[in-house]
Amino acid sequence: MFFKTTKAKKSEYIQIVESYRENGKPKHRVLFSLGKADVIANNLSFQKLAKKLLKLTNAKDKSFNSSKSIMDCSEGELKNWGYKIYRILWEKFELNQLFEIIQENKNRLKLNIDNTSFLMTVQHLLRPLSKLATYEYQTNFLNYDSVKLNHLYRCLDILCEKKEEIEKYLFNKNKNLFNMKIDIVFYDVTTFYFESVESDGIRKNGYSKDGKFNEVQVVLGLLVDTEGRPIGYELFEGNTFDGNTLSKCLESLEKKFGIRKVIIVADKGINGKLNLKLIKERGYDYIVAARIKNMPESIIKIMKDETGYKKIYPKEESEKENNEKSNYIFKYKVIDYKNFYNDKATKTKYKLDEKLIITYSPTRAEKDKKDRDRLIEKAKKLLENPSQIKVQNKRGGKKYLKEESTRSKWVLDKSLIEKDSLFDGYYGIQTSEKKMESTEVINAYHKLWKIEESFRIMKTTLESRPIFVWTDKRIKGHFVICFLAFLLERTLEIKLMNNKINISPEKIRKALNSLSFFLWLMLKEKNI
């Protein structure tokens, strides 16, 4: 990084700029604009900040104050030390102590597990790179002990071996440090792809949630708490169906973490009757999305009957004021529901006693209609070009097309359009938990966005995909690094929010990469 002066009209502006290469050509990107040069000149705030930086970096050369101006700083002098914020959290979790114990049990091991693991984790947090690029970039971190390239790869093998030990350790630390609540656990599944078409080991071709084709992937099942902190995860082969991942994660909750009573909140991908039976057999309860379109006609009839619905109005308006009005936010109805599961292997029929909560939202009804109209328009365009129909995905406009076997001709499926319109605005939630109020169940399910946000952070801000390591052990080790990075990022985000500093993960990352010392001083002053 270096300082750059940009002229605009009669003014000069000071920017912090970073060099990078694109297609082999050197380029610059602006990380942060400090403002006008004449405003910075003799500015006491900047001078105090510079002195504070000198003190914090234990600078011995005091001549910096007088003989060098801010414009004379070279890229080599502007090293990143925003990473130290994450080092504080790392040590707050006492991960350094855990890795020292692991190190002691490997007598002849020359690599420093703590130093190497943290380098990969913080690199993943600040600027995700391949392991080779991480090795080359480490000199950009201020006062960081050098790590050898082969140590990075060897460390991944060790992290793979110690994955469960690390998860257990962090689970207990989270409980002690942050009083983590685990009465409700959110669970979901996603995929991570590789820049490869070679399928082997855990890497397999499967249904990609990223819309990738002909690229191998792995499947990740993630458990998070109500604040979005990760509890644990399991990695599966890339062709594993979502619904087949839950059993192992439930086993982890019990064996690894000793959790005996919890409510699992999940979306439709997990709502298979076998999964629900497994959850109950382990002594847990569940809140899951209901497939109301597949429900018996008797349930559909109750759903469409206006009798028994409770309406929820805006907070600022009472139900009495709105009794004769229709401007409610949503309405809901509770139905006692018997969910039966037939085990074909044992020829046994199981009964799951549930509450089925049907909700209706006018806003959702409007959205459902717009979404359907958009698909109908796509379907009509496909009919104008029949050769394209068979190659189209059933999830698109093809959903509302059917082939008439008698004439071998594609036509608009009006019966399906009419059937789908009956469900505009309706949504169903199934739960085995009978003690919770219905509104509490609805609120718990609506918090499922926490895990969706978790995947978004892992896939975008932390760039866990694509993956550039290939052996099973190193792929698994790479995901331990992703887990550690996500835990640190989420913890910092929550601590900032608790101190009334609302800042997104992306902005945290940019701040630490560009003017990390500003955020460092702010956090230090607030004793975060």
C-alpha positions as CSV (number, residue, x, y, z in Angstrom):
1,M,0.0,0.0,0.0
2,F,1.1,3.6,-0.5
3,F,-0.1,7.2,-0.4
4,K,-1.2,8.8,-3.7
5,T,-2.0,12.4,-4.5
6,T,-4.9,13.0,-6.9
7,K,-5.6,16.4,-8.4
8,A,-9.1,17.5,-9.1
9,K,-9.7,21.1,-10.3
10,K,-7.6,23.2,-7.9
11,S,-7.5,20.8,-5.0
12,E,-5.2,17.8,-4.1
13,Y,-6.7,14.7,-2.5
14,I,-4.8,12.1,-0.5
15,Q,-5.7,8.4,-1.0
16,I,-4.3,5.1,0.3
17,V,-3.9,2.9,-2.7
18,E,-3.0,-0.7,-3.2
19,S,-1.1,-2.4,-6.0
20,Y,-2.4,-5.6,-7.6
21,R,-2.2,-7.5,-10.9
22,E,-4.9,-8.3,-13.3
23,N,-4.1,-10.5,-16.3
24,G,-0.5,-9.9,-15.6
25,K,-0.8,-6.1,-15.8
26,P,-0.1,-3.9,-12.7
27,K,-3.1,-1.9,-11.5
28,H,-4.1,0.3,-8.5
29,R,-7.2,0.3,-6.4
30,V,-8.2,3.0,-3.9
31,L,-8.7,1.5,-0.4
32,F,-9.5,4.8,1.4
33,S,-9.7,8.5,0.7
34,L,-8.3,10.7,3.5
35,G,-9.6,13.9,2.0
36,K,-8.0,17.2,0.8
37,A,-4.3,17.6,1.3
38,D,-4.7,21.1,2.7
39,V,-7.1,19.8,5.3
40,I,-4.7,17.0,6.4
41,A,-1.8,19.5,6.6
42,N,-1.2,20.5,10.3
43,N,-4.3,18.6,11.3
44,L,-3.9,17.8,15.0
45,S,-6.1,14.7,14.8
46,F,-3.9,13.1,12.2
47,Q,-0.8,14.1,14.1
48,K,-2.1,12.6,17.3
49,L,-3.0,9.4,15.4
50,A,0.5,9.2,13.9
51,K,2.1,9.6,17.3
52,K,-0.2,6.9,18.7
53,L,0.8,4.6,15.9
54,L,4.5,5.2,16.6
55,K,3.9,4.4,20.2
56,L,1.9,1.3,19.5
57,T,4.5,0.0,17.0
58,N,7.4,0.7,19.5
59,A,9.1,2.9,16.8
60,K,12.7,3.8,17.8
61,D,13.4,6.1,14.9
62,K,11.9,9.4,16.2
63,S,13.1,11.2,13.1
64,F,10.0,9.9,11.4
65,N,8.1,12.8,13.1
66,S,10.1,15.5,11.5
67,S,12.0,14.3,8.5
68,K,9.3,12.2,6.8
69,S,6.0,13.4,5.7
70,I,2.9,11.2,5.3
71,M,3.6,11.3,1.5
72,D,7.0,9.7,2.0
73,C,5.6,6.4,3.4
74,S,6.4,3.4,1.2
75,E,4.3,0.3,0.7
76,G,6.7,-1.6,2.8
77,E,6.2,0.8,5.7
78,L,2.4,0.4,5.6
79,K,2.0,-3.1,6.9
80,N,-1.4,-4.4,8.0
81,W,-1.9,-4.8,11.7
82,G,-5.7,-4.8,11.8
83,Y,-5.2,-8.6,12.1
84,K,-4.3,-8.0,15.8
85,I,-8.0,-7.4,16.6
86,Y,-8.7,-11.0,15.5
87,R,-5.6,-12.2,17.5
88,I,-7.2,-10.7,20.6
89,L,-10.4,-12.7,20.0
90,W,-8.3,-15.8,19.1
91,E,-6.6,-15.6,22.6
92,K,-9.9,-14.7,24.3
93,F,-11.1,-18.1,23.1
94,E,-7.7,-19.5,24.3
95,L,-7.1,-21.2,21.0
96,N,-3.4,-20.5,21.4
97,Q,-3.5,-22.7,24.5
98,L,-5.4,-25.4,22.8
99,F,-2.9,-25.6,19.9
100,E,0.0,-25.6,22.4
101,I,-1.5,-28.7,23.9
102,I,-1.9,-30.3,20.5
103,Q,1.7,-29.3,19.7
104,E,3.0,-31.0,22.9
105,N,1.4,-34.2,21.8
106,K,3.3,-34.2,18.6
107,N,6.9,-34.3,19.9
108,R,8.8,-34.2,16.6
109,L,6.6,-31.6,14.9
110,K,8.6,-28.6,13.8
111,L,5.8,-26.3,12.6
112,N,4.1,-23.9,15.0
113,I,0.4,-25.1,14.9
114,D,-1.0,-22.0,16.6
115,N,1.0,-19.5,14.5
116,T,0.2,-21.4,11.2
117,S,-3.5,-21.9,12.0
118,F,-4.0,-18.3,12.9
119,L,-2.2,-17.1,9.7
120,M,-4.5,-19.1,7.5
121,T,-7.6,-18.0,9.5
122,V,-6.8,-14.3,9.5
123,Q,-5.9,-14.4,5.8
124,H,-9.2,-16.0,5.2
125,L,-10.9,-13.2,7.1
126,L,-9.1,-10.2,5.6
127,R,-8.3,-11.3,2.0
128,P,-9.1,-15.0,1.2
129,L,-6.2,-16.5,-0.9
130,S,-4.9,-19.9,-1.9
131,K,-2.4,-21.4,0.5
132,L,0.5,-20.5,-1.8
133,A,-0.7,-16.9,-2.0
134,T,-1.2,-16.9,1.8
135,Y,2.5,-17.9,2.1
136,E,3.6,-15.1,-0.2
137,Y,1.3,-12.4,1.4
138,Q,2.3,-13.1,5.0
139,T,5.1,-10.4,4.9
140,N,2.3,-7.8,4.7
141,F,1.3,-8.5,8.3
142,L,3.2,-6.4,10.8
143,N,5.6,-8.3,13.1
144,Y,4.3,-11.7,12.1
145,D,6.6,-14.7,12.5
146,S,7.3,-16.3,9.1
147,V,5.5,-19.5,8.2
148,K,6.9,-22.0,5.7
149,L,4.8,-23.1,2.8
150,N,4.9,-26.8,3.5
151,H,3.8,-26.0,7.1
152,L,0.5,-24.5,5.8
153,Y,-0.4,-27.8,4.1
154,R,0.9,-30.0,7.0
155,C,-1.2,-27.9,9.4
156,L,-4.4,-28.6,7.4
157,D,-3.8,-32.3,7.9
158,I,-3.5,-31.8,11.7
159,L,-6.6,-29.6,11.8
160,C,-8.5,-32.3,10.0
161,E,-7.4,-34.9,12.6
162,K,-8.3,-32.5,15.5
163,K,-11.6,-31.2,14.1
164,E,-13.9,-32.7,16.7
165,E,-11.6,-31.7,19.6
166,I,-11.5,-28.1,18.3
167,E,-15.3,-28.0,18.0
168,K,-15.9,-29.3,21.5
169,Y,-13.3,-26.9,23.0
170,L,-14.9,-23.9,21.2
171,F,-18.4,-25.0,22.2
172,N,-17.5,-25.0,25.9
173,K,-15.7,-21.6,25.5
174,N,-18.7,-20.1,23.8
175,K,-20.9,-21.2,26.7
176,N,-18.6,-19.8,29.3
177,L,-17.6,-16.6,27.6
178,F,-20.9,-15.5,26.0
179,N,-23.5,-17.6,27.9
180,M,-24.5,-19.1,24.6
181,K,-28.1,-20.3,24.5
182,I,-28.7,-23.7,23.0
183,D,-32.4,-24.3,23.6
184,I,-33.0,-23.6,19.9
185,V,-30.5,-24.6,17.1
186,F,-30.8,-23.7,13.5
187,Y,-29.7,-26.2,10.8
188,D,-29.3,-26.0,7.1
189,V,-27.2,-27.4,4.3
190,T,-25.3,-25.8,1.4
191,T,-22.7,-26.8,-1.2
192,F,-19.1,-25.6,-1.9
193,Y,-17.6,-26.2,-5.3
194,F,-14.0,-26.8,-6.6
195,E,-12.4,-25.4,-9.8
196,S,-12.2,-29.0,-11.1
197,V,-14.3,-31.6,-12.8
198,E,-12.4,-34.5,-11.3
199,S,-14.6,-36.5,-8.9
200,D,-12.8,-38.4,-6.1
201,G,-13.0,-39.0,-2.4
202,I,-15.3,-36.5,-0.8
203,R,-15.5,-34.4,-4.0
204,K,-18.5,-35.5,-6.0
205,N,-20.9,-34.2,-8.6
206,G,-24.2,-33.3,-7.1
207,Y,-27.0,-30.7,-7.1
208,S,-25.2,-27.3,-6.7
209,K,-26.9,-24.6,-4.6
210,D,-24.6,-22.1,-6.4
211,G,-26.0,-23.0,-9.9
212,K,-22.7,-24.6,-10.9
213,F,-22.6,-27.4,-13.5
214,N,-20.0,-30.0,-14.3
215,E,-17.9,-29.0,-11.2
216,V,-17.4,-31.2,-8.2
217,Q,-18.5,-30.1,-4.8
218,V,-18.8,-31.0,-1.1
219,V,-21.9,-30.6,1.1
220,L,-21.8,-28.8,4.4
221,G,-24.4,-29.1,7.2
222,L,-24.1,-26.2,9.7
223,L,-25.5,-25.7,13.1
224,V,-25.8,-22.2,14.6
225,D,-27.3,-20.6,17.7
226,T,-30.0,-18.0,17.9
227,E,-27.4,-15.2,17.6
228,G,-25.9,-16.7,14.5
229,R,-22.7,-18.1,16.2
230,P,-21.6,-21.4,14.7
231,I,-22.0,-24.4,17.0
232,G,-20.6,-27.2,14.8
233,Y,-20.7,-28.6,11.3
234,E,-20.4,-31.8,9.3
235,L,-18.9,-32.3,5.8
236,F,-20.4,-34.8,3.3
237,E,-19.7,-36.1,-0.1
238,G,-20.9,-33.7,-2.9
239,N,-23.7,-36.0,-4.0
240,T,-25.3,-36.3,-0.6
241,F,-29.0,-35.3,-0.5
242,D,-29.9,-32.6,2.0
243,G,-32.3,-34.8,3.9
244,N,-29.6,-37.4,4.5
245,T,-27.3,-35.1,6.4
246,L,-29.3,-34.5,9.5
247,S,-28.7,-37.8,11.2
248,K,-25.0,-37.3,11.6
249,C,-25.4,-33.7,12.8
250,L,-27.9,-34.9,15.5
251,E,-25.4,-37.5,16.6
252,S,-22.8,-34.6,16.9
253,L,-25.2,-32.6,19.1
254,E,-25.5,-35.5,21.5
255,K,-22.0,-37.1,21.5
256,K,-19.7,-34.1,20.9
257,F,-21.6,-31.4,22.7
258,G,-23.7,-33.3,25.2
259,I,-26.9,-31.4,24.2
260,R,-29.9,-33.4,25.4
261,K,-32.8,-31.1,24.8
262,V,-33.0,-28.7,21.9
263,I,-35.4,-27.6,19.2
264,I,-34.2,-28.0,15.6
265,V,-35.3,-25.3,13.2
266,A,-34.9,-26.1,9.5
267,D,-36.4,-25.5,6.1
268,K,-38.2,-27.8,3.7
269,G,-35.0,-29.6,2.6
270,I,-34.9,-31.4,6.0
271,N,-38.7,-32.0,6.3
272,G,-38.7,-35.7,5.5
273,K,-40.8,-37.9,7.8
274,L,-37.8,-40.1,8.5
275,N,-35.8,-37.0,9.6
276,L,-38.6,-35.9,11.9
277,K,-38.8,-39.4,13.4
278,L,-35.0,-39.3,14.0
279,I,-35.3,-35.9,15.8
280,K,-38.0,-37.2,18.1
281,E,-36.2,-40.5,18.8
282,R,-33.1,-38.5,20.0
283,G,-35.3,-36.6,22.4
284,Y,-35.3,-33.4,20.5
285,D,-38.2,-31.3,19.0
286,Y,-38.4,-29.6,15.7
287,I,-39.8,-26.6,13.9
288,V,-39.8,-27.0,10.1
289,A,-41.5,-25.7,7.0
290,A,-44.6,-27.6,6.1
291,R,-45.3,-28.8,2.5
292,I,-48.9,-27.5,2.6
293,K,-49.4,-28.2,-1.1
294,N,-48.9,-31.9,-0.3
295,M,-51.2,-31.9,2.7
296,P,-54.5,-33.9,2.6
297,E,-57.6,-32.2,1.2
298,S,-59.1,-32.0,4.7
299,I,-56.2,-29.8,5.8
300,I,-56.5,-27.6,2.7
301,K,-60.2,-27.1,3.4
302,I,-59.4,-26.0,7.0
303,M,-56.7,-23.7,5.6
304,K,-59.1,-21.9,3.2
305,D,-61.8,-21.6,5.9
306,E,-61.6,-18.1,7.5
307,T,-62.9,-19.4,10.8
308,G,-60.3,-19.6,13.6
309,Y,-57.7,-17.3,12.2
310,K,-56.0,-14.8,14.6
311,K,-54.9,-11.6,13.0
312,I,-51.7,-9.7,13.9
313,Y,-51.9,-5.9,13.4
314,P,-49.1,-3.3,13.3
315,K,-47.7,-2.6,16.8
316,E,-48.8,1.0,16.8
317,E,-52.4,0.0,16.2
318,S,-54.6,-2.1,18.5
319,E,-56.7,-5.0,17.3
320,K,-59.8,-3.1,18.5
321,E,-59.1,-0.2,16.2
322,N,-58.7,-2.6,13.3
323,N,-61.5,-5.0,14.0
324,E,-63.4,-3.9,10.9
325,K,-60.4,-3.3,8.7
326,S,-58.2,-5.6,6.6
327,N,-54.8,-4.0,7.1
328,Y,-53.4,-6.7,9.3
329,I,-49.8,-7.9,8.8
330,F,-50.6,-11.6,8.8
331,K,-53.0,-14.1,10.3
332,Y,-52.5,-17.6,11.6
333,K,-54.4,-20.7,12.6
334,V,-53.3,-23.7,14.6
335,I,-54.4,-27.2,13.7
336,D,-53.7,-30.4,15.7
337,Y,-52.0,-32.6,13.1
338,K,-51.1,-36.3,13.1
339,N,-48.1,-37.0,10.9
340,F,-47.8,-40.7,10.0
341,Y,-44.6,-42.4,8.9
342,N,-44.5,-45.9,7.4
343,D,-41.2,-47.7,7.9
344,K,-41.1,-50.1,4.9
345,A,-38.2,-52.1,6.3
346,T,-40.0,-53.0,9.6
347,K,-43.5,-52.5,8.2
348,T,-44.2,-50.3,11.2
349,K,-46.4,-47.2,11.2
350,Y,-45.3,-44.3,13.4
351,K,-47.4,-41.4,14.6
352,L,-45.9,-37.9,15.1
353,D,-48.1,-35.6,17.1
354,E,-47.7,-32.1,15.8
355,K,-49.0,-28.6,15.7
356,L,-49.5,-27.3,12.2
357,I,-49.5,-23.5,12.1
358,I,-51.0,-22.0,8.9
359,T,-50.1,-18.4,8.3
360,Y,-51.4,-16.0,5.6
361,S,-49.8,-12.7,4.6
362,P,-51.4,-10.3,2.1
363,T,-47.8,-9.1,1.2
364,R,-46.7,-12.6,0.5
365,A,-49.9,-13.3,-1.6
366,E,-49.0,-10.4,-3.8
367,K,-45.4,-11.6,-4.2
368,D,-46.5,-15.2,-4.9
369,K,-48.8,-13.9,-7.7
370,K,-46.0,-11.8,-9.2
371,D,-43.6,-14.7,-9.1
372,R,-46.1,-17.0,-10.8
373,D,-47.0,-14.4,-13.5
374,R,-43.3,-14.1,-14.3
375,L,-43.0,-17.8,-14.8
376,I,-46.1,-17.9,-16.9
377,E,-44.6,-15.3,-19.2
378,K,-41.4,-17.4,-19.5
379,A,-43.6,-20.5,-20.2
380,K,-45.4,-18.6,-23.0
381,K,-42.0,-17.6,-24.6
382,L,-40.9,-21.2,-24.5
383,L,-44.0,-22.2,-26.4
384,E,-42.9,-19.8,-29.1
385,N,-39.7,-21.8,-29.4
386,P,-40.6,-25.5,-28.6
387,S,-37.0,-26.7,-29.4
388,Q,-35.8,-25.1,-26.2
389,I,-38.4,-26.7,-23.8
390,K,-36.8,-30.0,-23.2
391,V,-33.4,-28.5,-22.3
392,Q,-34.9,-26.1,-19.8
393,N,-34.9,-26.6,-16.0
394,K,-38.2,-27.6,-14.5
395,R,-37.8,-24.8,-11.9
396,G,-38.2,-22.1,-14.6
397,G,-41.0,-21.4,-17.0
398,K,-41.2,-25.1,-17.9
399,K,-42.9,-25.7,-14.5
400,Y,-46.2,-24.4,-16.1
401,L,-45.9,-26.5,-19.3
402,K,-47.2,-30.0,-19.9
403,E,-46.8,-32.3,-22.9
404,E,-50.0,-33.7,-24.4
405,S,-49.1,-37.3,-25.1
406,T,-51.9,-37.7,-27.7
407,R,-50.5,-34.9,-29.9
408,S,-46.9,-34.7,-28.6
409,K,-47.4,-31.0,-28.1
410,W,-46.4,-28.7,-25.2
411,V,-49.2,-26.6,-23.8
412,L,-49.8,-24.3,-20.8
413,D,-50.7,-26.3,-17.7
414,K,-53.8,-24.3,-16.6
415,S,-54.8,-26.7,-13.9
416,L,-51.5,-26.4,-12.2
417,I,-51.6,-22.6,-12.4
418,E,-55.0,-22.6,-10.9
419,K,-54.0,-25.0,-8.1
420,D,-50.9,-22.9,-7.2
421,S,-53.0,-19.8,-7.1
422,L,-55.0,-21.3,-4.2
423,F,-51.9,-21.1,-2.0
424,D,-51.0,-17.5,-2.6
425,G,-49.9,-15.9,0.7
426,Y,-50.2,-19.1,2.7
427,Y,-47.3,-20.7,4.5
428,G,-47.2,-23.7,6.9
429,I,-45.0,-24.6,9.9
430,Q,-44.9,-28.0,11.6
431,T,-43.7,-28.4,15.1
432,S,-43.5,-31.2,17.7
433,E,-43.0,-28.6,20.5
434,K,-46.4,-28.2,22.2
435,K,-45.3,-25.9,25.1
436,M,-44.3,-22.9,23.0
437,E,-46.9,-20.3,22.1
438,S,-47.7,-20.3,18.4
439,T,-46.3,-16.8,17.9
440,E,-43.0,-18.0,19.5
441,V,-42.9,-20.9,17.1
442,I,-43.5,-18.5,14.1
443,N,-40.8,-16.1,15.4
444,A,-38.3,-18.9,15.9
445,Y,-38.9,-20.1,12.3
446,H,-38.5,-16.6,11.0
447,K,-35.1,-16.4,12.5
448,L,-34.0,-19.1,10.1
449,W,-32.5,-16.3,8.1
450,K,-29.6,-16.3,10.7
451,I,-28.3,-19.5,9.1
452,E,-29.0,-18.3,5.6
453,E,-27.0,-15.2,6.5
454,S,-24.2,-17.4,7.9
455,F,-23.9,-19.2,4.5
456,R,-23.9,-15.9,2.7
457,I,-21.0,-14.6,4.9
458,M,-19.1,-17.9,4.4
459,K,-19.6,-17.8,0.6
460,T,-19.1,-14.1,-0.1
461,T,-17.3,-12.2,2.7
462,L,-15.1,-15.1,3.7
463,E,-15.0,-16.6,0.2
464,S,-14.9,-20.3,1.3
465,R,-15.5,-21.2,-2.4
466,P,-14.0,-22.2,-4.7
467,I,-11.6,-24.5,-2.9
468,F,-8.0,-24.9,-4.0
469,V,-6.9,-27.9,-2.0
470,W,-7.5,-31.4,-3.3
471,T,-6.9,-34.3,-0.8
472,D,-9.7,-35.2,1.5
473,K,-7.7,-34.4,4.7
474,R,-6.7,-31.0,3.4
475,I,-10.2,-30.2,2.2
476,K,-11.5,-31.0,5.7
477,G,-8.7,-29.0,7.2
478,H,-9.6,-26.1,5.0
479,F,-13.2,-26.2,6.4
480,V,-11.8,-26.1,10.0
481,I,-10.1,-22.8,9.0
482,C,-13.4,-21.6,7.5
483,F,-15.2,-22.5,10.8
484,L,-12.6,-20.7,12.9
485,A,-12.7,-17.6,10.6
486,F,-16.5,-17.5,10.7
487,L,-16.6,-17.8,14.5
488,L,-14.1,-14.9,14.9
489,E,-16.0,-12.7,12.4
490,R,-19.3,-13.4,14.0
491,T,-18.0,-12.8,17.5
492,L,-16.4,-9.4,16.5
493,E,-19.7,-8.4,14.7
494,I,-21.8,-9.2,17.8
495,K,-19.3,-7.4,20.1
496,L,-19.5,-4.3,17.9
497,M,-23.3,-4.4,17.9
498,N,-23.4,-4.7,21.7
499,N,-21.3,-1.5,21.7
500,K,-23.8,0.2,19.4
501,I,-21.4,0.0,16.4
502,N,-23.6,-1.5,13.6
503,I,-21.2,-2.5,10.8
504,S,-21.5,-5.3,8.2
505,P,-19.0,-8.1,7.9
506,E,-17.9,-6.7,4.5
507,K,-17.3,-3.3,6.0
508,I,-15.4,-4.8,9.0
509,R,-13.1,-6.5,6.5
510,K,-12.6,-3.4,4.4
511,A,-11.8,-1.3,7.5
512,L,-9.2,-3.8,8.7
513,N,-7.6,-4.0,5.3
514,S,-7.5,-0.3,4.5
515,L,-7.4,1.9,7.6
516,S,-7.2,-0.8,10.2
517,F,-5.5,1.5,12.7
518,F,-8.5,3.7,13.0
519,L,-10.8,0.8,13.9
520,W,-8.0,-0.6,16.2
521,L,-7.8,2.6,18.2
522,M,-11.6,2.9,18.3
523,L,-12.0,-0.6,19.7
524,K,-9.1,-0.1,22.1
525,E,-10.6,3.1,23.5
526,K,-14.0,1.3,23.9
527,N,-12.1,-1.6,25.6
528,I,-13.8,-4.1,23.2
